[in-house]
Amino acid sequence: MKTLELRSDTFTRPTPGMLQAMMAAPVGDDVFGEDPTVNQLEERLAAYFGKEAAMFCASGTMANQIGIQVHIRQGDEVICEREAHVYIYEGGGIAAFGGASIRPIAGQRGQLTATEILANISDPHNVHLPISRLVCLENTANRGGGSCYSIENIREIRQVCDQHQLALHLDGARLFNAMVAGNHTPEALAASFDTLSVCLSKGLGAPVGSVLLGSRDHIRLARRIRKRMGGGWRQAGILAAAGLYALDNHIERLAEDHQRARALATIMRAVAGVKAVEEPETNIVLLELEASLTPATFCASLAAKQILCLPFGPQKVRMITHLDFTEQDLNDLQERLR
Ligand SMILES: Cc1ncc(COP(=O)(O)O)c(C=O)c1O
């Protein structure tokens, strides 16, 4: 019986076409700026999102944490949603690397509004307070069930940032999902941000890599920080080739993952012990369980049928659709749960 992997979209394996592209990639030493495939990936993504420059990184965490360090100084404050990945899942990097504190705000479905941000900016004239320096948003919001920001909301947040001299960073680990779901252009989604990270190894199915985007000055500084953190790499073109292949072949198909997530939500609503399932906007399906069940017990009972999902909070379970979860897999899942 095939294991149906729904814990995360990071479990995908490179396709044969992707592996071929990786093997054929021309490479050089990227620390010297001489890997042609890395350079191609960076130039292509910068142009795609309408930014001046880009830097290929080993992970989304690295791209976010470098992007954040570009903006902050010790003692500053970073404003983000209280379940933001940069806050709860990046090993305390904002404190450890940037020496900044965090102002976590309870938003809705992982998102913040301009009004909520405005209410949490510290008075820069009050010496008791840290200096609010940076706002971080997440699109799509992972713990928000893959929810998408509206462009209008992002623009309003940008206005508040401008009025209060705050920088704005985006954790775009699943920005391609937001782009396809909302039928947005990449420029429209990126325009308001000073820096943003986008991930190639989640929905897009590459084995490794995220890219930090921003102005030429921001990326110049980011390269210094990446080197300092040991993230300068050599023939990384082998990995960049997988990213280029994913950009060519795996963006439009994200609509299939979203459609399967909606179908999965319908199936899961009928499963015993499931109290509610939010209607998915993208590829993330969040289940709320009846009080009588723990996420661990629920996930174990599905695992016995070779269906893997992730405990995601006191009564929550997460399932994510992706490149390696096919229509046949969806049908099999329905059969196994019947
Ligand atoms: C919203 C979000 N941001 C950032 C990351 C970090 O990516 P990585 O695992 O490549 O460090 C993840 C990983 O799942 C994520 O879901």
The ligand as an SDF file (V2000), in Angstrom:
LIG
                    3D

 16 16  0  0  0  0  0  0  0  0999 V2000
    5.4730   29.7640    6.2490 C   0  0  0  0  0  0  0  0  0  0  0  0
    6.8320   29.1570    6.2850 C   0  0  0  0  0  0  0  0  0  0  0  0
    7.8940   29.9620    6.2780 N   0  0  0  0  0  0  0  0  0  0  0  0
    9.1550   29.4840    6.2990 C   0  0  0  0  0  0  0  0  0  0  0  0
    9.3940   28.1370    6.3190 C   0  0  0  0  0  0  0  0  0  0  0  0
   10.8140   27.6710    6.4260 C   0  0  0  0  0  0  0  0  0  0  0  0
   11.2490   26.9450    5.3540 O   0  0  0  0  0  0  0  0  0  0  0  0
   12.4680   25.9120    5.5120 P   0  0  0  0  0  0  0  0  0  0  0  0
   11.8820   24.6750    6.0820 O   0  0  0  0  0  0  0  0  0  0  0  0
   12.9740   25.7610    4.1060 O   0  0  0  0  0  0  0  0  0  0  0  0
   13.4800   26.5350    6.4010 O   0  0  0  0  0  0  0  0  0  0  0  0
    8.3150   27.2370    6.3240 C   0  0  0  0  0  0  0  0  0  0  0  0
    8.5620   25.7790    6.3660 C   0  0  0  0  0  0  0  0  0  0  0  0
    7.6950   24.9560    6.4020 O   0  0  0  0  0  0  0  0  0  0  0  0
    6.9930   27.7680    6.3080 C   0  0  0  0  0  0  0  0  0  0  0  0
    5.9250   26.9700    6.3360 O   0  0  0  0  0  0  0  0  0  0  0  0
  1  2  1  0
  2  3  1  0
  2 15  2  0
  3  4  2  0
  4  5  1  0
  5  6  1  0
  5 12  2  0
  6  7  1  0
  7  8  1  0
  8  9  2  0
  8 10  1  0
  8 11  1  0
 12 13  1  0
 12 15  1  0
 13 14  2  0
 15 16  1  0
M  END
$$$$
